[in-house]
């Protein structure tokens, strides 16, 4: 995006003078100045807030530390059963599936039910 040079700013001011007139130009300039001051104030406030937040994360905690945080661990698992234990329980139950319907021979009508 090109920046505004002195010639462009002068053209904008002349157009503003023609559109608003000499009586309203001081009021408009005052409002523009107040807007820039407010913008700068908000910008400085945000910079200081961000600087404070970042410094909180960067600074070491004031609480005494006993060392690094402990590594989270899962609860102990039961030991796997020895290979012979599965035979003591008996065969695993199996669910019997119904037999598929017989395939229809070509040329025979199909029963929709």
C-alpha distances in whole Angstrom, upper triangle without the diagonal:
4,7,10,13,16,17,14,16,19,19,17,21,23,22,23,26,27,26,28,30,31,33,30,28,29,30,26,25,27,26,22,24,26,23,21,24,25,21,22,26,25,22,25,28,26,25,29,30,28,30,33,33,32,35,37,36,37,40,43,45,48,50,53,52,55,53,50,50,53,52,52,55,57,60,63,64,67,69,69,73,75,75,79,78,76,79,81,79,80,78,75,75,74,73,75,73,75,75,73,75,77,75,76,78,76,78,79,78,75,76,73,75
4,7,9,13,13,11,13,16,16,15,18,20,20,21,24,25,25,26,29,29,32,29,26,28,29,25,24,27,26,22,23,26,23,21,24,25,22,23,26,26,23,26,29,27,27,30,32,30,31,35,35,34,36,39,39,39,42,45,47,50,52,55,54,57,55,53,53,56,55,55,58,60,64,66,67,71,72,72,76,78,79,82,81,80,83,85,83,84,82,79,79,78,77,79,77,78,79,77,79,80,79,80,81,80,81,83,81,79,80,77,78
4,6,10,11,9,10,14,14,14,16,19,19,19,22,24,24,25,26,27,29,27,24,25,26,23,21,24,23,19,20,23,20,18,21,23,20,20,24,24,21,24,27,26,25,28,30,29,30,33,34,33,35,38,38,38,40,44,46,48,51,54,54,57,55,53,53,56,55,56,59,61,64,67,68,72,73,74,77,79,80,84,83,81,85,86,84,85,84,80,81,80,79,81,79,81,82,79,81,83,81,82,84,83,84,85,84,82,82,79,81
4,7,8,6,7,10,11,10,12,15,15,16,18,20,20,21,23,23,26,24,20,22,23,20,18,21,21,17,18,21,19,17,20,22,20,20,24,24,22,25,28,27,27,30,32,31,32,35,36,35,37,40,40,40,43,46,48,50,53,56,56,59,58,55,55,58,58,59,62,64,67,70,71,75,76,77,81,83,83,87,86,84,88,89,87,89,87,83,84,83,82,84,82,83,84,82,84,86,84,85,87,86,87,88,86,84,85,82,83
4,6,5,6,9,10,11,13,15,16,17,19,20,21,22,24,23,26,25,21,22,24,21,19,22,23,19,20,23,22,19,22,24,22,22,26,27,25,27,30,29,29,32,34,33,34,37,38,37,39,42,43,42,45,48,50,52,55,58,58,61,60,58,58,61,61,61,65,66,70,73,74,78,79,80,83,86,86,90,89,87,91,93,91,92,90,87,87,86,85,87,85,87,88,86,87,89,87,89,90,89,90,91,90,87,88,85,87
4,6,5,6,9,10,11,12,14,15,16,18,20,21,21,21,24,23,19,20,22,20,18,21,22,18,19,22,22,19,22,25,23,23,26,28,26,28,31,31,30,33,35,35,36,39,40,39,41,44,45,44,47,50,52,54,57,60,60,63,62,60,60,63,63,64,68,69,73,76,77,81,82,83,87,89,90,93,92,91,94,96,94,95,93,90,90,89,89,90,88,90,91,89,91,93,91,92,94,92,94,95,93,91,91,88,90
4,5,5,6,9,10,11,12,14,15,17,18,20,20,20,24,23,19,21,23,21,19,22,23,20,21,25,24,22,25,27,25,26,29,30,29,31,34,34,33,36,38,38,39,42,43,42,44,47,48,47,50,53,55,57,60,63,63,66,65,63,63,66,66,67,70,72,75,78,79,83,84,85,88,91,91,95,94,92,96,97,95,96,95,91,92,90,89,91,89,91,92,89,91,93,91,92,93,92,93,94,93,90,91,88,90
4,5,5,6,9,10,11,12,14,16,17,18,19,20,23,21,18,20,22,19,17,21,21,18,19,23,21,20,23,25,23,24,27,28,27,29,32,32,32,35,36,36,37,40,41,41,43,45,46,46,48,52,54,56,59,61,61,65,63,61,61,64,64,64,67,69,72,75,77,80,82,82,86,88,89,92,91,90,93,95,92,93,92,88,88,87,86,88,86,87,88,86,87,89,87,88,90,89,90,91,89,87,88,84,86
4,5,5,6,9,10,10,12,14,15,16,17,17,20,18,15,17,18,16,14,17,18,15,16,19,18,17,20,22,21,21,25,26,24,27,29,30,30,32,34,34,35,38,39,39,41,44,44,44,47,50,52,54,57,60,60,63,62,60,60,63,63,63,67,68,72,75,76,80,82,82,86,88,89,92,91,90,93,95,92,94,92,89,89,87,87,88,86,88,89,87,88,90,89,90,92,90,91,92,90,88,89,85,87
4,5,5,6,9,10,10,12,14,15,15,15,18,18,14,16,19,16,14,18,19,16,18,21,21,19,22,25,24,24,27,29,28,30,33,33,33,36,38,38,39,41,43,43,44,47,48,48,50,54,55,57,60,63,63,67,65,64,64,67,67,67,71,72,76,79,80,84,85,86,89,92,93,96,95,93,97,98,96,97,96,92,92,91,90,92,90,91,93,90,92,94,92,93,95,93,94,95,93,91,92,89,90
4,5,5,6,9,10,11,12,14,15,16,19,18,15,18,19,17,16,20,20,17,19,23,22,21,24,26,25,26,29,30,29,32,34,34,35,37,39,39,40,43,44,44,46,49,49,49,52,55,57,59,62,65,65,68,67,65,65,68,67,68,71,73,76,79,80,84,86,86,89,92,92,96,95,93,97,98,96,97,95,92,92,90,89,91,89,90,91,89,90,92,90,91,93,91,92,93,91,89,90,86,88
4,6,5,6,9,10,10,12,13,14,17,15,13,15,17,13,13,17,17,14,16,19,18,18,21,23,22,23,26,27,26,29,31,31,32,35,36,36,38,40,41,41,44,46,47,47,49,53,54,56,59,62,62,66,64,62,62,65,65,65,68,70,73,76,77,81,83,83,87,89,90,93,92,91,94,95,93,94,92,89,89,88,87,88,86,87,89,86,88,90,88,89,91,89,90,91,89,87,87,84,85
4,5,5,6,9,10,10,11,11,14,13,10,12,14,11,11,14,15,13,15,18,18,17,20,22,22,23,26,27,27,29,31,32,32,35,37,37,38,41,42,42,44,47,47,48,50,54,55,56,60,63,63,67,65,63,63,66,66,67,70,72,75,78,79,83,85,86,89,92,92,96,94,93,96,98,95,97,95,91,91,90,89,91,89,90,92,89,91,93,91,92,94,92,93,94,92,90,90,87,88
4,5,5,6,9,10,10,11,14,13,11,14,16,14,14,17,18,16,18,21,21,21,24,26,25,27,29,31,30,33,35,35,36,39,40,41,42,45,46,46,48,50,51,52,54,57,59,60,63,66,67,70,69,67,67,70,70,70,74,75,78,81,83,86,88,89,92,95,95,99,97,96,99,101,98,100,98,94,94,93,92,93,91,93,94,91,93,95,93,94,95,94,95,96,94,91,92,89,90
4,5,5,6,9,10,11,14,13,11,15,16,13,14,18,18,16,19,22,21,21,24,26,25,27,30,30,30,33,35,35,36,39,40,40,42,44,45,46,48,50,51,51,54,57,59,60,63,66,67,70,69,67,66,69,69,69,72,74,77,80,81,85,87,87,91,93,94,97,96,94,97,99,96,97,96,92,92,90,89,91,89,90,91,89,90,92,90,91,92,91,92,92,90,88,89,85,87
4,5,5,6,8,9,12,10,8,11,12,10,11,14,14,13,16,18,18,18,21,23,22,24,27,27,28,30,32,33,34,36,38,38,40,42,43,44,46,48,49,50,52,55,56,58,61,64,64,68,67,65,64,67,67,67,71,72,75,78,80,83,85,86,89,92,93,96,94,93,96,98,95,96,95,91,91,89,88,90,88,89,90,88,89,91,90,90,93,91,92,92,90,88,88,85,86
4,6,5,5,6,9,9,7,10,12,10,11,15,15,15,17,19,20,20,23,25,25,26,29,30,30,32,34,35,36,39,40,41,42,44,46,46,48,50,52,52,54,58,59,60,63,66,67,71,70,68,67,70,70,71,74,75,78,82,83,87,89,89,93,95,96,100,98,96,100,101,99,100,98,95,94,93,92,94,92,93,94,92,93,95,94,94,96,95,96,96,94,92,92,89,90
4,6,6,8,11,11,10,14,15,13,15,18,18,18,20,23,22,23,26,28,28,29,32,33,33,35,37,38,39,42,43,43,45,47,48,49,51,53,54,55,57,61,62,63,66,69,70,73,72,70,70,73,73,73,76,77,80,84,85,88,90,91,94,97,98,101,99,98,101,102,100,101,99,96,95,94,93,94,92,93,94,92,93,95,93,94,96,94,95,95,93,91,92,88,89
4,6,9,11,10,10,14,14,12,14,17,17,16,19,21,21,22,25,26,26,28,30,31,32,34,36,36,38,40,41,42,44,46,47,48,50,52,53,53,56,59,60,62,64,68,68,72,71,68,68,71,70,70,74,75,78,81,82,86,88,88,92,94,95,98,97,95,98,100,97,98,96,93,92,91,90,91,89,90,91,89,90,92,90,91,93,91,92,93,90,88,88,85,86
4,7,8,6,7,10,10,9,11,14,14,14,17,19,19,20,23,24,24,26,28,29,30,33,34,35,36,39,40,41,42,44,45,46,48,50,51,52,54,58,59,60,63,66,67,70,69,68,67,70,70,70,73,74,77,81,82,85,88,88,92,94,95,98,97,95,99,100,97,98,97,93,92,91,90,92,89,91,92,90,91,93,92,92,94,93,93,94,92,89,90,86,87
4,6,6,7,10,11,11,12,15,16,16,18,20,21,22,25,26,27,28,30,32,32,35,36,37,39,41,42,43,45,47,48,49,51,53,54,55,57,60,61,62,65,68,69,73,72,70,70,73,73,73,76,77,80,84,85,89,91,92,95,98,99,102,100,99,102,103,101,102,100,97,96,95,94,95,93,94,96,94,95,97,95,96,98,96,97,98,95,93,93,90,91
4,6,5,8,10,10,11,14,15,16,17,20,21,22,24,25,26,28,30,31,32,34,36,37,38,40,42,43,44,46,47,49,50,52,54,54,56,60,60,61,64,68,69,72,72,70,70,73,73,73,77,78,81,84,86,90,92,93,96,99,100,103,101,100,103,104,102,103,102,98,98,97,96,97,95,97,98,96,97,99,98,99,101,99,100,101,98,96,96,93,94
4,6,7,8,10,11,13,14,16,17,19,20,22,23,25,26,28,29,31,32,34,35,37,38,40,41,43,44,46,47,48,50,52,53,54,56,59,60,61,64,67,68,72,71,70,69,72,73,73,76,78,81,84,86,89,92,92,96,99,100,103,101,100,103,104,101,103,102,98,98,97,95,97,95,96,98,96,97,100,98,99,101,100,100,101,98,96,96,92,93
4,6,5,6,9,10,11,12,14,16,17,19,20,21,23,25,26,27,29,31,32,33,35,37,38,39,41,42,44,45,47,48,50,51,53,56,57,58,61,64,65,69,68,66,66,69,69,69,73,74,77,80,82,85,88,89,92,95,96,99,97,96,99,100,98,99,98,94,94,93,91,93,91,93,94,92,93,96,95,95,98,96,97,97,95,92,92,89,90
4,5,5,6,9,10,10,12,14,15,16,18,20,21,22,24,26,27,29,30,32,33,35,36,37,39,41,42,43,45,47,48,49,51,54,55,56,59,62,63,67,66,65,64,67,68,68,71,73,76,79,81,84,87,87,91,94,95,98,96,95,98,99,97,98,97,93,93,92,91,93,91,92,94,92,93,96,94,95,97,96,97,97,95,92,93,89,90
4,5,5,6,9,10,10,12,14,15,16,18,20,21,23,24,26,27,29,30,32,33,35,36,37,39,41,42,43,45,47,48,49,53,53,54,57,61,62,65,65,64,63,66,67,67,71,72,75,79,80,84,86,87,91,94,95,98,96,95,99,99,97,99,97,94,94,93,92,94,92,93,95,93,95,97,96,97,99,98,99,99,97,94,94,91,92
4,5,5,6,9,10,11,12,14,15,17,18,20,21,23,24,26,27,29,30,32,33,35,36,38,39,41,42,44,46,47,48,51,52,53,56,59,60,64,63,62,61,65,65,65,69,70,73,76,78,82,84,85,89,92,93,96,94,93,96,97,95,96,95,91,91,90,89,91,89,91,93,91,92,95,93,94,97,96,97,97,94,92,92,88,89
4,5,5,6,9,10,11,12,14,15,16,18,20,21,22,24,26,27,29,30,32,33,35,36,38,39,41,42,44,45,46,50,51,52,55,58,59,62,62,60,60,63,63,63,67,68,71,74,76,80,82,83,86,89,90,93,92,90,94,95,92,94,92,89,89,88,86,88,87,88,90,88,89,92,90,91,94,92,93,94,91,89,89,85,86
4,5,5,6,9,10,11,12,14,15,17,18,20,21,23,24,26,27,29,30,32,33,35,36,37,39,41,42,43,45,48,49,50,53,56,57,61,60,59,59,62,62,63,66,68,71,74,76,79,82,83,86,89,90,93,91,90,94,95,92,94,93,89,89,88,87,89,88,89,91,89,90,93,92,93,95,94,95,95,93,90,91,87,88
4,5,5,6,9,10,11,12,14,15,17,18,20,21,23,24,26,27,29,30,32,33,35,36,38,39,41,42,43,47,47,48,51,55,56,59,59,58,57,61,61,61,65,67,69,73,75,78,81,82,85,88,90,93,91,90,93,94,92,93,92,89,89,88,87,89,87,89,91,89,91,93,92,93,96,95,96,96,94,91,91,87,88
4,5,5,6,9,10,11,12,14,15,17,18,20,21,23,24,26,27,29,30,32,33,35,36,38,39,41,42,45,46,47,50,53,54,58,57,56,55,58,59,59,62,64,67,70,72,76,78,79,82,85,87,90,88,87,90,91,89,90,89,85,85,85,83,86,84,86,87,86,87,90,89,90,92,91,92,92,90,87,87,84,84
4,5,5,6,9,10,11,12,14,15,16,18,20,21,23,25,26,27,29,30,32,33,35,36,38,39,40,44,45,46,49,52,53,57,56,54,54,57,57,58,61,63,66,69,71,74,77,78,81,84,85,88,86,85,89,90,87,89,88,84,84,83,82,84,83,84,86,84,86,88,87,88,91,90,91,91,89,86,86,83,83
4,5,5,6,9,10,11,12,14,15,17,18,20,21,23,24,26,27,29,30,32,33,35,37,37,39,42,43,44,47,50,51,55,55,53,53,56,57,57,61,62,65,69,71,74,77,78,81,84,85,89,87,86,89,90,88,90,88,85,85,84,84,86,84,86,88,86,88,90,89,91,93,92,93,93,91,89,89,85,86
4,5,5,6,9,10,10,12,14,15,16,18,20,21,23,24,26,27,29,30,32,33,35,36,37,41,41,42,45,48,50,53,53,52,51,54,55,55,59,61,63,67,69,72,75,76,79,82,84,87,85,84,88,88,86,88,87,83,83,83,82,84,83,84,86,85,86,89,88,89,92,91,92,92,90,87,87,84,84
4,5,5,6,9,10,11,12,14,15,17,18,20,21,23,24,26,27,29,30,32,33,34,36,40,40,41,44,47,48,52,51,50,49,52,53,53,57,58,61,64,66,70,72,73,77,80,81,84,82,81,85,86,83,85,84,80,80,79,79,81,79,81,83,81,83,85,84,86,88,87,89,89,87,84,84,80,81
4,5,5,6,9,10,10,12,14,15,16,18,20,21,22,24,26,27,28,30,32,33,34,38,39,40,43,46,47,51,50,48,48,51,52,52,56,58,61,64,66,69,72,73,76,79,80,83,82,81,84,85,83,85,84,80,80,80,79,81,80,82,83,82,83,86,85,86,89,88,89,90,87,85,85,81,82
4,5,5,6,9,10,11,12,14,15,17,18,20,21,23,24,26,27,29,31,31,33,36,37,38,41,44,45,49,49,47,47,50,51,52,55,57,60,63,65,69,71,73,76,79,80,84,82,81,85,85,83,85,84,81,81,80,80,82,81,83,85,83,85,88,87,88,91,90,91,92,89,87,86,83,83
4,5,5,6,8,10,11,12,14,15,16,18,20,21,23,24,26,27,29,30,31,35,35,36,39,43,44,47,47,45,45,48,49,49,53,55,57,61,63,66,69,70,74,76,78,81,79,78,82,83,80,82,81,78,78,77,77,79,78,80,82,80,82,85,84,85,88,87,89,89,87,84,83,80,80
4,5,5,6,9,10,11,12,14,15,17,18,20,21,22,24,26,27,28,30,34,34,36,39,42,43,46,45,44,43,47,47,47,51,53,56,59,61,64,67,68,71,74,76,79,77,76,80,81,78,80,79,76,76,75,74,77,75,77,79,78,80,82,81,83,85,85,86,86,84,81,81,78,78
4,6,5,6,9,10,10,12,14,15,16,18,20,21,22,24,26,27,28,32,33,34,37,40,41,45,44,43,42,46,46,47,51,53,56,59,61,65,67,68,72,74,76,79,77,77,80,81,79,81,80,76,77,76,76,78,77,79,81,80,82,84,83,85,87,87,88,88,87,84,84,80,81
4,5,5,6,9,10,11,12,14,15,17,19,20,21,23,25,26,27,30,31,32,35,38,39,43,43,41,41,44,45,46,49,51,54,58,60,63,66,67,71,74,75,78,76,76,80,80,78,80,79,76,76,76,75,78,77,79,81,80,82,84,84,85,88,87,89,89,87,84,84,80,81
4,5,5,6,9,10,10,12,14,15,16,18,20,21,23,24,26,29,29,31,34,37,38,41,41,39,39,42,43,43,47,49,51,55,57,60,63,64,68,70,72,75,73,72,76,77,75,77,76,72,73,72,72,74,73,75,77,76,78,81,80,82,84,84,85,85,83,80,80,77,77
4,5,5,6,9,10,11,12,14,15,16,18,20,22,22,24,28,29,30,33,36,37,40,40,38,38,41,41,42,46,48,51,54,56,60,62,63,67,69,71,74,72,72,75,76,74,76,75,72,72,72,71,74,73,75,77,75,77,80,79,81,84,83,85,85,83,80,80,76,77
4,5,5,6,9,10,10,12,14,15,16,18,20,21,22,26,27,28,31,34,35,39,38,37,37,40,41,42,46,48,51,54,56,60,62,63,67,70,71,75,73,72,76,77,75,77,76,73,73,73,73,75,74,77,79,77,80,82,82,84,86,86,87,88,86,83,83,79,79
4,5,5,6,9,10,11,12,14,15,17,19,20,21,24,25,26,29,32,33,37,36,35,35,38,39,40,44,46,48,52,54,58,60,62,65,68,70,73,71,70,74,75,73,75,74,71,71,71,71,73,72,75,77,76,78,81,80,82,85,85,86,86,84,81,81,77,78
4,5,5,6,8,10,11,12,14,15,17,18,20,23,24,25,28,31,32,36,35,33,33,36,37,37,41,43,46,49,51,55,57,59,62,65,67,70,68,67,71,72,70,72,71,68,68,68,67,70,69,71,73,72,75,77,77,79,81,81,83,83,81,78,78,74,74
4,5,5,6,9,10,11,12,14,16,16,18,22,23,24,27,30,31,34,34,32,32,35,36,37,41,43,46,49,51,55,57,59,62,65,67,70,68,68,71,72,70,72,71,68,69,69,69,71,70,73,75,74,76,79,78,80,83,82,84,84,83,79,79,76,76
4,5,5,6,9,10,10,12,15,15,16,20,20,22,25,28,29,32,32,31,31,34,35,36,40,43,45,49,51,55,57,59,62,65,67,70,68,68,72,72,70,72,72,69,69,70,69,72,71,74,76,75,78,80,80,82,85,84,86,86,85,81,81,78,78
4,5,5,6,9,10,11,13,14,15,19,19,20,23,26,27,31,30,29,29,32,33,34,38,40,43,46,48,52,54,56,59,62,64,67,65,65,69,69,67,69,69,66,66,66,66,69,68,71,73,72,74,77,77,79,82,82,84,83,82,78,78,75,75
4,5,5,6,8,10,11,12,14,17,18,20,23,26,26,30,29,27,27,30,31,32,36,38,41,44,46,50,52,54,57,60,62,65,63,63,66,67,65,67,67,63,64,64,64,67,66,69,71,70,72,75,75,77,79,79,81,81,79,76,76,73,73
4,6,5,6,9,10,10,12,16,17,19,22,25,25,29,28,26,27,30,31,32,36,39,42,45,47,51,53,55,58,61,63,66,64,64,68,68,66,69,68,65,66,66,66,69,69,71,73,72,75,78,77,79,82,82,84,84,82,79,79,76,76
4,6,5,6,9,10,10,14,14,16,19,22,23,26,26,25,25,29,30,31,35,37,40,43,46,49,52,53,57,60,62,65,63,63,67,67,65,68,67,64,65,66,66,69,68,71,73,72,75,78,77,80,83,83,85,84,83,79,79,76,76
4,5,5,7,9,10,13,13,16,18,21,21,25,24,23,22,26,27,28,32,34,37,40,42,46,48,50,54,56,58,61,60,59,63,64,62,64,64,61,61,62,62,65,64,67,69,69,71,74,74,76,79,79,81,81,79,76,76,72,72
4,5,5,6,9,12,13,16,18,21,21,24,23,22,22,25,26,27,31,34,37,40,42,46,48,49,53,55,57,61,59,59,63,63,61,64,63,60,61,62,62,65,64,67,69,68,71,74,73,76,78,79,81,81,79,76,76,73,73
4,5,5,6,9,11,13,16,19,19,23,22,21,21,25,26,28,32,34,37,40,43,47,48,50,54,56,59,62,60,60,64,64,63,65,65,62,63,64,64,67,67,70,72,71,74,77,76,79,82,82,84,84,82,79,79,76,76
4,6,5,8,8,11,13,16,17,20,20,19,19,22,24,25,29,32,35,38,40,44,46,48,52,54,56,59,58,58,62,62,60,63,63,60,61,61,62,65,65,68,70,69,72,75,75,77,80,80,83,82,81,77,77,74,74
4,6,8,9,12,14,16,16,19,18,16,16,20,21,23,26,29,32,35,38,41,43,45,49,51,53,56,55,55,59,59,57,60,60,57,58,58,59,62,62,65,67,66,69,72,72,74,77,77,80,80,78,75,75,72,71
4,7,9,12,15,16,16,19,18,16,17,21,22,24,28,31,34,36,39,43,44,46,50,52,54,58,56,56,60,61,59,62,61,59,60,61,61,64,64,67,69,69,72,74,74,77,79,80,82,82,81,77,77,74,74
4,6,9,12,14,14,17,16,16,17,21,23,25,28,31,34,37,40,43,45,47,51,53,55,59,57,57,61,61,60,63,63,60,62,62,63,66,66,69,71,71,74,77,77,79,82,82,85,85,83,80,80,77,76
4,6,9,10,10,13,13,13,14,18,20,22,26,29,32,34,37,41,42,45,48,51,53,56,54,55,59,59,58,61,61,58,60,61,61,65,65,68,70,70,73,76,76,79,82,82,85,84,83,80,79,77,76
4,6,8,8,12,12,12,13,17,19,21,25,28,30,33,36,39,41,44,47,50,52,55,53,54,58,58,57,59,60,57,58,60,60,64,64,67,69,69,73,75,76,78,81,82,84,84,83,79,79,76,75
4,6,9,12,14,15,15,19,22,24,27,30,32,35,38,42,43,46,50,52,55,57,56,56,60,60,59,62,62,60,61,62,63,66,67,70,72,73,76,79,79,82,85,85,88,87,86,82,82,79,78
4,6,10,12,13,13,16,20,21,24,28,29,32,35,39,41,43,47,49,52,55,53,54,57,57,56,59,59,57,58,60,61,64,65,68,70,71,74,77,77,80,83,84,87,86,84,81,80,77,76
4,7,9,11,12,15,19,21,24,27,29,31,34,37,39,42,46,48,51,53,51,53,56,56,55,58,59,57,58,60,61,64,65,68,71,71,75,77,78,81,84,85,87,87,85,82,81,79,78
4,5,8,9,12,15,17,20,24,26,28,31,34,36,39,42,44,47,50,48,49,53,53,52,55,56,53,55,57,58,61,62,65,68,68,72,74,75,78,81,82,85,84,83,79,79,76,75
4,7,8,10,14,16,19,22,24,25,29,32,33,36,40,42,45,47,46,47,51,50,49,53,53,51,53,55,56,60,61,64,67,67,71,74,74,77,80,81,84,83,82,79,78,76,75
4,6,8,12,15,17,21,23,24,28,31,32,35,38,40,43,46,44,46,49,49,48,51,52,50,52,54,55,59,59,63,65,66,69,72,72,75,78,79,82,81,80,77,77,74,73
4,6,9,12,15,19,21,23,26,29,31,33,37,39,41,44,43,44,47,47,47,50,50,48,50,51,52,56,56,60,62,62,66,68,69,72,75,76,79,78,77,74,73,71,70
4,6,9,12,16,18,20,23,27,29,31,35,37,39,42,41,41,45,45,44,47,47,45,47,48,49,53,54,57,59,60,63,66,66,69,72,73,76,75,74,71,70,68,67
4,6,9,13,15,17,20,23,25,28,31,33,36,39,37,38,42,42,41,44,44,42,44,45,47,50,51,54,57,57,61,63,64,67,70,71,74,73,72,69,68,66,65
4,6,10,13,15,18,21,23,25,29,31,33,36,35,35,39,39,38,41,41,39,41,42,44,47,48,51,53,54,57,60,61,64,67,68,71,70,69,66,65,63,62
4,7,10,12,15,19,21,23,27,29,32,34,33,33,37,37,36,38,39,36,38,39,41,44,45,48,51,51,55,57,58,61,64,65,68,67,66,63,62,60,59
4,7,9,11,15,17,19,23,25,28,31,29,29,33,33,32,35,35,33,35,36,38,42,42,46,48,49,53,55,56,59,62,64,67,66,65,61,61,59,57
4,6,8,12,14,17,20,23,25,28,26,26,30,30,29,32,32,30,31,33,34,38,39,42,45,46,49,52,53,56,59,61,63,62,62,58,57,55,54
4,6,10,12,15,18,21,24,26,24,25,28,28,27,30,30,28,30,32,33,37,38,42,45,46,49,52,53,57,60,61,64,63,62,58,58,56,54
4,7,9,12,15,18,21,23,21,22,25,25,24,27,28,26,29,31,33,36,38,42,44,45,49,52,53,56,59,61,64,63,62,59,58,56,55
4,6,9,12,15,18,20,18,18,22,22,21,24,25,23,25,27,29,33,34,38,40,42,46,48,50,53,56,58,61,59,59,55,55,53,52
4,6,9,12,15,17,14,15,19,18,18,21,22,21,23,25,28,31,33,37,39,41,45,47,49,52,55,57,60,59,59,55,54,53,51
4,6,9,12,14,12,14,17,17,17,20,21,20,23,25,28,32,34,37,40,41,45,47,49,53,55,57,61,59,59,56,55,54,52
4,6,9,11,10,11,14,15,14,17,18,17,20,22,25,29,31,34,36,38,42,44,46,49,52,54,57,56,56,53,52,51,50
4,6,8,6,8,11,11,11,14,15,15,18,21,24,27,30,33,35,37,41,43,45,49,51,54,57,55,56,52,52,51,49
4,6,6,8,10,11,12,14,16,16,20,22,26,29,31,35,36,39,42,44,46,50,52,54,58,56,57,54,53,53,51
4,6,6,8,10,11,13,14,14,18,20,24,26,29,32,34,36,40,41,43,47,49,51,55,54,54,51,51,50,49
4,6,6,7,9,11,12,14,18,20,24,26,29,33,34,36,40,42,44,47,49,52,55,54,55,52,51,51,49
4,5,5,7,9,11,12,16,19,22,25,28,32,33,36,39,41,43,47,49,52,55,54,54,51,50,50,48
4,5,5,7,8,9,13,15,19,21,24,28,30,32,36,38,40,43,46,48,51,50,50,47,47,46,44
4,5,5,7,9,13,15,19,21,24,28,29,32,35,37,39,43,45,48,51,50,50,47,47,47,45
4,5,9,11,14,17,20,23,26,29,31,34,37,39,42,45,48,51,54,52,52,49,48,48,46
4,7,8,11,14,17,20,23,27,29,32,35,37,40,43,46,49,51,49,50,47,46,45,43
4,6,9,12,15,18,21,24,26,29,32,34,37,40,43,46,49,47,47,44,43,43,41
4,6,9,12,14,18,21,22,25,29,31,33,37,39,42,45,43,44,41,40,40,38
4,6,10,13,16,19,21,24,27,29,32,35,38,41,44,42,42,39,38,38,36
4,7,10,13,16,18,21,25,27,29,33,36,39,41,39,39,36,35,35,32
4,6,9,13,15,18,21,23,26,29,32,35,38,36,36,32,32,31,29
4,6,10,12,15,18,21,24,27,30,33,35,33,33,29,28,28,26
4,7,9,12,15,18,20,24,27,30,32,30,30,27,26,25,23
4,6,9,12,15,17,20,24,26,29,27,26,23,22,22,20
4,6,9,12,15,18,21,24,26,24,23,20,19,19,17
4,6,9,12,15,18,21,23,21,21,18,18,18,17
4,6,9,12,15,18,20,18,18,15,15,16,15
4,6,9,12,15,17,15,15,12,12,13,12
4,6,9,12,15,13,13,11,12,14,14
4,6,9,12,11,12,10,12,14,15
4,6,8,7,8,7,10,12,14
4,6,6,9,9,12,15,17
4,6,9,10,13,16,18
4,7,9,13,15,18
4,6,9,13,15
4,7,9,12
4,6,9
4,6
4
